[in-house]
């Protein structure tokens, strides 16, 4: 659902956002996305937010947990960065250990 909303938003901005999409890096559970946003639409900050949202949604769709490996500014660095490069992992969730019930000790 979020991908649909992002696609509609992208179309509405008239080409002001460019994304590589989610790309496998070749390492187990590791992925990459490079996203650029026009400066008047938020530049690097918006690019980071959109890329992170895409990555989180991607991991959730695969019943995995999003973990950031590396983030760096991208695009035109003459002014504030206009993009972001995000490398992330989608790892299996860690099962929460269930504590054994504590026996009640009768009061003496």
C-alpha positions, -999 to 999 in steps of 0.1 A, spaced: 0 0 0 28 24 8 45 16 -25 13 27 -42 12 59 -22 48 66 -30 42 59 -67 13 84 -68 34 110 -49 62 105 -74 40 110 -104 25 141 -87 59 156 -83 65 154 -121 99 137 -121 114 155 -91 123 122 -75 146 96 -90 152 62 -73 173 32 -81 147 10 -64 157 -17 -39 188 -35 -53 204 -67 -38 241 -61 -31 251 -98 -34 257 -102 3 231 -122 23 201 -101 34 219 -68 23 203 -43 0 209 -8 -14 187 21 -25 199 54 -40 174 82 -41 175 118 -54 150 146 -47 150 181 -62 162 207 -37 128 226 -38 111 193 -27 133 188 3 166 175 -12 187 151 8 164 152 39 134 141 18 155 116 0 167 100 32 131 98 46 117 83 14 146 58 11 142 47 47 105 43 43 110 22 12 136 0 30 114 -5 61 84 -14 40 105 -38 19 118 -56 50 83 -58 65 69 -73 33 94 -101 38 87 -105 75 121 -92 83 135 -63 105 152 -33 89 188 -25 100 209 4 86 244 -6 74 255 27 58 241 60 48 258 87 28 248 119 10 245 116 -27 238 138 -57 248 174 -62 269 183 -32 274 219 -44 245 228 -22 231 207 5 230 171 -8 201 163 -30 201 126 -24 210 97 -2 226 63 -6 213 38 19 227 3 24 206 -18 47 199 -54 58 167 -72 63 173 -96 92 150 -122 107 133 -109 139 149 -121 171 124 -142 191 115 -128 224 123 -153 252 94 -162 273 103 -162 310 94 -193 330 66 -186 355 78 -178 389 62 -201 415 43 -183 442 57 -190 477 31 -191 504 36 -165 531 46 -180 565 
